[in-house]
Amino acid sequence: MNISVIIPTLNEEENIAQAIARLRLSSGPGRVEIIVADGASSDRTAEVARAKADKLIQVKQSGRALQMQKGALASSGDLLLFLHADTRLPGDWLDELTQAWSSDDAPVATAFRLGFGSPDPYYRFVSRLASLRTDLTRVPHGDQGIALRRDTFLRIGGFPPVPLMEEYELFKKLKPLGRVMILPGSVATSARRYERNGRVFNALRSVGIIVLYYLGVPPRSLARLYR
């Protein structure tokens, strides 16, 4: 099974080199195709990615859905793994993916459990709540390392061109096709958005956006709340 890891970026100069290096180290040489889909960064993200990734896809406008779509279309792997630049996969991520996708009862999509790179107890609490949400909705968020087969991705049309909630829109199309498997390993994603916006505010805003989405508020309107 060939894996393409697609990393959407916007001004991730400080993170992208380490993200690529971790993938190389944990997967071994030549086992994983690394694609960076950059959304018009104003720093050196594209320059660093061009030197270190297997492919750099430059998108004239930012927006993770569009960037991941372009990256997926440029990929050659059988399995697509979408990864944020500030998210670390668990050490045995490749074994977990291989085992899940090699079984006779393979899922339609997988994702890891959410964790944070901070040891603060607050983030352990947030990650537990996030695990509960994912178990109930079966819709993992983008920072959980979502994976699905490339042929499935192409068959359903991939990510819709929305500015937010792209994973929710994607899983609307995926869930009727099979089960979503949440793998046992946890990612370690950055807490920088929580620290920048305020911990409680960021958590409440995230919950509010999800509730509004389920109430029918369109993603374009929700994107104004996310900025």
N, C-alpha and C positions, 0 to 999 in steps of 0.2 A: 504494500500500500504506500503510494507516494503522497506526501503531505505538503500542501502549500500554506504557509502562514502569511496572512495578510494584515498589515499594520497600518491603519489610517493615522496620519499625523497632521498636526498644525502647531508649528513652533515648539517642536520637541527636541531641539538640539541637545539639551542636557540629558535626555533619556534614551534617544534612539540607538546610539552606539552600544550602550550597555544592554539594551533589549536584544539587539541582534547578537551580541557576544554571548549572552546567556543561552539563546536558542542554539547557536553553534556548539557550545560546550555541552549542552544537555542532550543533543540529538546525534552528535557525531558528524564527521565530514560527509557531505553529499546526500544526507538522508532527508533533508527538509529544504524546500524552496522558500526563500524569504522575500516577500514583496512588500515594499513600502509604497503606500498610496498617499502622496502628500497633497494637502489642500492649500496651495499658495502660501506656504510659510514665508515669513519675513526674516527669519534667522537662517542659520546654516543647516537646518534639518535636511533639506534636499541634497546638499553637498555631501554631508556625512553618509546619508543613505545610499547615494550613488556609489560611494567608495566601498561600502560594507555589505549592502544587500545584494541579492541576486538580480532583482529588478526594481527600478524606481518608476512609478507611474505618477506623473504630475497632472493634477486636476486644477483647472483655472479658478475654481471656487471651492471653499471649504464646505464641509457637510459630510459626516461620517457615512451616511447611506450611499451617497454618490461615490465617495472615495473607495469604499469597500466593494461597491459594484464594479467599478473600473479595475480594481485590483483583482477581483475574482475572474473577470473576463480575460485578464492577462495571464492567469495562472495555468499551470500544466499538471498539478497534482490531482489525484483521485479524491482526496479529502481536503476540504478547505477549513482552516482554523483562523478565526478572526480574533485578533489580539490587540489590546490597547498598548501603546508604547510605555505607559507607566504601570503596567501589570506584569508581575512575575508569575510564571506557571509553576506548579508544584514540581519537585525534583524528578518524580517518576511520571511526568505528564505523558511522555511518549508511550510508555508501557500501558498506562491507563487507556489511552486512545486506541492503541493497537488491539488490546484485549476487547474493548467494547465494540470496535468496528469489525473485528474478525470473527465474532460469534455468529452462529446460525440465526440468532434472533436479534440482528443488529437494529439499532434505533434509527429514527429518522434524523435525529440531531442529538448532540451531547453538549454539556457544559460542565465546568467545574463549580465547586461551591465558592462562595465569596469570602474572602479574607482581606485583611489590610496589612500593609507593611509596618504599621505602628503597633507597639505592644500595649498601648493605652487600653484599659478595660472598656472604655466607652466604645471603641471600635470592635471589640469582641461582642459586645451587646448588639451593635448594629449588624454585624455579620450574622448573628443568630436570627435576628428578625428577617434579614434578607433570605436566609435559608428557608425560613418558614414561608415567606412569600413565594419563593420559587417552588417549594413543594406543593403549595396550594394552586398556583396559577400555571405551573409548568412552562413559564416564560422566563428564562434566564436573561439577565441584562448583559449588555455588550462587554462589560469588564469581567465577565466570567469565562471568557474563552469559548465562544460558541463554535461548534464544528458541525459540518454536514457534508455529504457527498457532493462533488461538483456537478454531477449529472442531475441530481435532485435540485440543486440551486438553480441551474439553468432551466430546468423543466417548469419551475414555479415562477420564473422571472426574476429571482433574486430579491434584492432590497428595493422597495418602492422609493421614489424620489421625494422623501419627506425630510424635514429639518430636525425631527425628533421622533422618538418612539419607533424607530425603524425596526428594532427587534420584536416589538409587539406586532407590527404589521407583517413581519416575516413569519412569525409563528402562527398567525392566523391561517397562513397558507400551508404551513408545515404540519401542524397537529392533526389534521384529518388524514395525513398519509402514514402515521405511525406514532410510536411512543417517543417521548423526549426523556433522555436518560441524564440524570445529574450524577456525575462521577464523584467518587469519594474524596479525591484530593481537592485542596483549596488553593485558589490563587492568592497572591498578596498584591493588592492594588494600592495605589497611592491615596493617602487621605488629604491630599493638598486642596481639593475643592472644599472639603469640610472645614479645613483650617482657614482657608481664604474667605469663605462666605459666612463662617460661624457654624459650629457643629449642629446645634439644635435647629437653626434656620434651614440648613441644607437638608437635614433629615426630614423635617416637616414639609419642605418644599417638594422633595422627591415623592413623598406619600401623596401630597396634594395633586401633583401632576398625574400620577397613576390613577387616582380616583377620578379626576376630571376626564382623563382619556376614556375610562370605562363608561363615563356618563355621556360620552359622545362629542366632547370638545376636540376639534381637529388638531393634528400635530403642529400645524403652522401657528396656531394661536398659542399652543402650549410652549412652543419654542421661545416666545417672548418672555415667559416666566422663568425659563431656564438660564437665560443670559445673566 
